[in-house]
Amino acid sequence: MKYRCNRWLKINPLHLVLSATIFFIVCFSWGFMASAAQMPEIQRRGYLNIAVKDNLRPLGFRDNEGNLQGLEIDLAKRLALDLLGKADAVRFQPVANRDRLSVVLNNKVDLAIARVTATESRARLVSFSVPYYFDGAVIVTKDASVRQLSDLANKKIAVIRNSSTIAQVRYYVPKAELVGVDSYQEGRSLTENNTVVAFAADASVLSGWVQQYPQYQLLPTKLSTEPLSVVMPKGLQSDQLRRQVNEAIAKYTAEGWLKERVQYWGLP
């Protein structure tokens, strides 16, 4: 077994990393801590309660008419269709970043689909589905002369302080000068007034910038890969819900539905 694994790694390391990530996250879905509505109860009441973002284009945001739109909204509706038979059998609960796990832990929602990266520390509290999107750090710029990472040598790049993106930018663009910022808003401000040439942060957020501000462009290289997953409750009582969610997302991936929606919403 060891020989086969090493040999496969040499042939296709990227696939091994992604497969291992998925396996690792699936293993997290077993536990005995939190309590939430069981699948029979959800079926009796006829709808899913799902926490989402309403201010994060293109994952979850409100359009000009105030309707929720985005990749994660599409996923929530598709899950409602497959689990309950109707795409509108879902009640959305907009949630702040700090509450994305607690609303599941405190039994306020059944699921959270709110740009949550599956990590080992978070998996001690909640369960994660198989990934529906692989996020990661990218670089955005409005300088038309910057087309690839090598064009950023000796240039200033804004990064959010204490973020994992710092190490990634230093690895890929070692000669760049990094400028720390405290928020996405500050990063855009520095980029807009030409204090920095580019800003490095999460693709799921910066792709929304490009859609709102067409003067910006994303560089084609992704600096990291981070799985976004549905947050689900732990506990044997929620086993059926977790199983059905995982099976559904696996089907959406295999059939190409998720890929089509990712492309539709302009995500890299």
N, C-alpha and C positions, 0 to 999 in steps of 0.2 A: 504493500500500500504506500509506503513512504517513497519508494522508487517511482511509482506511477504519479503521485502527487507532484514530486519535484520535476518530473519530465513534463507534465502538463503545464506547470507554472512557466517553464521556459518557452513553451509554445504559445501560450496566450495569457499573460499575466493580468491584463485588464479584465478579462472574463472571470478569472479566478477571484479577483478582488470584489467584483460586483456580486458574484455568487456567494462569496463568503459573507458579504455585508447583508444580503437578503436572508441567508441562513441564520446569521447572528440575530437579526431583528425578529424573525419568526420565533426563535427560541425565547425571546423576551415575552412573547404573548402568553406564557404560562405563569401563573402566580396566584396568590391567595390574600391580597390586601384590600382592594377597594370594592365597593358595591355600587351597582347601577341597575337600571331596568333590564330585566331578562327579556329574551326574544319573545316568548309567549305574551308577556305584558305589552311589549311594543306592538305586536300584531293585534292585540285586543283593542288598544287605543287608536291604532290606525295611522300613526305617524312617527317619524324619528325626530328627536331633538338634537340638533347639531350646532356646535359652536363654530363660528367662521369669522374671518376678517371682513370688514366692510370698508376698509381704507387702504387696501394694498393691491393696486393694479399690477399685474393682470390675474392674481390668484383669487382675490375676493374684494370687490369694490362696488360702489353704487354708480349706475349710469345717470344720465341727465334727468331721467324720470324717477330716480330714486330706487330703481330695482337692483337687486343684487346680481352681479355678473362675475365671471371669471372661471378659471380652471377648477378651483376647489368647489365652487358653487355647482358647476357641471357634474363633478364627481359626487357631490352630496345628492343631487337629484337622480343620478343614475343608480346610486345605491338604494334610494327610496323606491325606484322603479323595480329593481331586481328583488329587493327584500320584502316590499309591501305591495307591489303591483301598480303603483302610481308614482309618477315623477314628482307630483306636487305633495306627496305624503311626507313632507318634511317641514319642520319649523326651525328657522334660523335664529341663532342667538349670537349677535355680534359680540366679540370678546377682545379685551386688551391683551397684549402679549404676556403680561405678568400673570394672567388668569387662565391661560390656555390649558394648563394641566389641572389646576385646582377645580375648575368646573366639572371635570370628569371625576376627580377624586371625591368631590362633595356631592356627587349624584345629581348635579343640576342639569346635565345633558347626558345623552347616550354616547355621543362621539364628539371629538373635536377635529375639524379639518381646517387648520388655521396656521399653515406654514410652520409646522413643528418638525425640527430635525430630530431623528431618532438617535439618541445617545445612550451610553451605558448607564450614566447617572440617572437620567430620566426614566430609564426602563426599570429602575428599582421601585418606582412609584406607580407607573401605568404600563399598559401594554401597547405595542406598536404593530400596525399592520405591515404587510410587505409594502415597499415604497411605491408611491404613485408618480413621483418625479424625483430626479436626481438634481438637486440644486448645487451650487458651488460658487466660488468667487470668480468674478470676471472684472474686466476693466472697461470703463466708459470714458469717452473723450469727445470733445467737440472740435478738436484740432484735426483738420482734414489731412494733414501731412502724416499723422500717426495711423498706420495701418496694421502694424504687428508689434509684438512685445519688444523687439530689438530697437524700434523707433523711440522707445522710452528711456534709453540709456542716458544718464546724466540729466534727466528731466524730473520734475517734482510730481509725485503721486500722493493724493490724499488717501488716508486709510483711517478707519475708526479705531480709536485707541483701545488697546488691550484685546483686539480681535485676533482670531486665528489667521485672518487674511494677511496680517503683517509678515508672518513667516513665509507665506506662500509667495508674496510679492518679492521678498528678499531673495527667495530661491530662483524665481523666474526672471527677475529684473534686478540683478545684484548691484548694478551701478546707478540705480535710480535713487533719488532723495525722497524719503518718506516724510509726509506732513500729517501729524495726528489731528483728528477731528472728533468731536463728541457726538455727532449725529449725521444722518443722511442729509438733512437740510444744510448743515454747515459744509459738508462735502460738496454739495451742488453749488453753494454760494462761492466757495473758493475756485471751483472749476469755471463757474460763470464769469467771474471777474478776472480770470487768467492768473490767479495766484498759483494755481497748480495746473498742469497739463491734463491730468486724468484723475479719476477716482476709482479705487478698487473696493468692491463690496459684493453682496450676494446677487447672483444672476436674476433671481425671482423678483427682486426689487428694482434693479437697474434696467431690466427689460421694460418695466413700466415707464421709466424715465424716457426711454427712446420713443415709446408710443406717444407720450405727452409732449415731449420736446424733440422734434425731428432733427434739430441741429446736432444731437448727440448720436454716437454710434458705439456699439459694443465691439471690442476686439474679439476675434474668432476663438482665441485659446481660453479654455476653462482652466482655472488654476487649481481647482479642487473638486471633489465629488462628495456631496452630502445628501443622504436620503431623507426626503420628506415623507412622512407616514401619517396615517390616521391614528389619533390617540383613542385608545379603548380602555375600558376598566379591566382590572385584574379580577381573579376569582372564578371558581368553577361555575358559579351561577351565570356568568357571562360567556361561557365557552361557546355556545351556539352562535351568539352574536359575533364573536371574534372570528369563528370559523367561516361564517357566511361572508363577512366583510373581506377576509383574506382571499377566499375563493373567488369572489366577485372581482377584486382588483387584479388578481392573477389572470382572470379571463379577459379583462379590459386590456391588459398588457399583451396577451397572446393574440387577441383579435385585431390589435392595432388601434383600438378606440382611443386609448390614452395618448398614443403618439399623435394621432390626428388632432386631439384637443390641445395638446401642448403646442403644436405648430399653429393651430388656429389662433391661440392667444399670444403668439409671438415670443414664446419662451425658447431660449437656446438649448 
